[in-house]
Amino acid sequence: MSGHQAEPDFKNPGYWNNRYIEGNLPWDSGEVDEHLAQYVTDTPAPGARALDVGCGTGTNTRWLQQLGFEAAGVDLSAKAIE
């Protein structure tokens, strides 16, 4: 036994579903991404469309919708967007 753990399979939806089930989400602060907020503030685009790829729990997607964007989010993990 080498003591090495197998590398996570980031392309496997089950890996991400388990992270959401376990609540192991250090990236999910519940706050809008500061870089996105700055960009949208600096570059207004009323009625624009946005696709949030890897949206997780949808924080940024919902925020964009509240600003009038036609926004949709997709994520590999079904648990993330339930």
Stockholm file with secondary structure:
# STOCKHOLM 1.0

chainA/1-82         MSGHQAEPDFKNPGYWNNRYIEGNLPWDSGEVDEHLAQYVTDTPAPGARALDVGCGTGTNTRWLQQLGFEAAGVDLSAKAIE
#=GR chainA/1-82 SS CCCCCCCCCTTCHHHHHHHHHHTCCTTCCSSCCHHHHHHHHHSCCTTCEEEEETCTTCHHHHHHHHTTCEEEEECSCTTTTC
#=GC SS_cons        CCCCCCCCCTTCHHHHHHHHHHTCCTTCCSSCCHHHHHHHHHSCCTTCEEEEETCTTCHHHHHHHHTTCEEEEECSCTTTTC
//
